[in-house]
Amino acid sequence: MNTTINEIEHIKDILSQLPESAAREVRDFAAYLADRERRRKELVEQVLKAEKEPPIRFESVEDAVKAVFNETKA
């Protein structure tokens, strides 16, 4: 926890030395990174959920393609 607090304080010190435009760029980049992390976590959750589902087996590739097209029509 202290390491995190120290890192935050260090970042604050750096930000205070930057011009306003550069500080905005840092903020925008941090928001971008946070959004990427949020999306990554969502993807991991979706994959883990999908892995729990039983596998679907088809007799042939044609059957699988038909199933996909039938699902999209429904």
C-alpha positions in Angstrom: 0.0 0.0 0.0 2.8 2.4 0.9 4.4 1.7 -2.5 1.2 2.7 -4.3 0.9 5.9 -2.2 4.5 6.7 -3.0 4.0 6.1 -6.7 0.9 8.3 -6.7 2.8 11.1 -4.9 5.7 10.8 -7.4 3.2 11.0 -10.3 1.6 14.1 -8.7 5.1 15.7 -8.4 5.8 15.0 -12.1 2.4 16.3 -13.2 2.8 19.6 -11.3 6.0 20.2 -13.4 4.2 19.7 -16.8 2.5 22.4 -18.7 -1.3 22.2 -18.8 -1.5 20.8 -22.3 0.9 18.0 -21.4 -1.0 17.2 -18.2 -4.2 16.9 -20.3 -2.4 14.4 -22.6 -1.3 12.4 -19.6 -4.9 12.4 -18.3 -6.2 11.3 -21.7 -3.6 8.6 -21.9 -4.4 7.4 -18.4 -8.1 7.3 -19.4 -7.2 5.3 -22.5 -5.2 2.8 -20.4 -8.1 2.5 -17.9 -10.6 1.8 -20.7 -8.3 -0.8 -22.2 -8.0 -2.6 -18.8 -11.8 -2.5 -18.3 -12.3 -4.0 -21.8 -9.6 -6.6 -21.1 -11.3 -7.6 -17.9 -14.7 -7.9 -19.6 -13.1 -10.1 -22.3 -11.5 -12.4 -19.7 -14.9 -12.7 -17.9 -16.6 -13.6 -21.2 -13.9 -16.2 -22.1 -14.1 -17.8 -18.6 -17.9 -17.9 -18.9 -17.7 -19.4 -22.4 -15.2 -22.0 -21.2 -17.7 -23.2 -18.6 -20.3 -23.9 -21.4 -20.4 -27.5 -22.7 -18.8 -27.8 -26.2 -21.0 -28.0 -29.2 -20.2 -30.8 -31.7 -21.2 -31.0 -35.3 -21.1 -33.8 -37.8 -19.5 -31.6 -40.4 -18.4 -28.1 -41.2 -21.6 -27.6 -43.3 -23.7 -28.4 -40.3 -21.8 -25.9 -38.2 -22.3 -23.2 -40.9 -26.0 -24.0 -41.2 -26.3 -23.6 -37.4 -24.6 -20.2 -37.5 -26.9 -19.0 -40.3 -30.0 -20.4 -38.6 -29.0 -18.6 -35.3 -28.6 -15.3 -37.1 -32.0 -15.6 -38.7 -33.8 -16.3 -35.4 
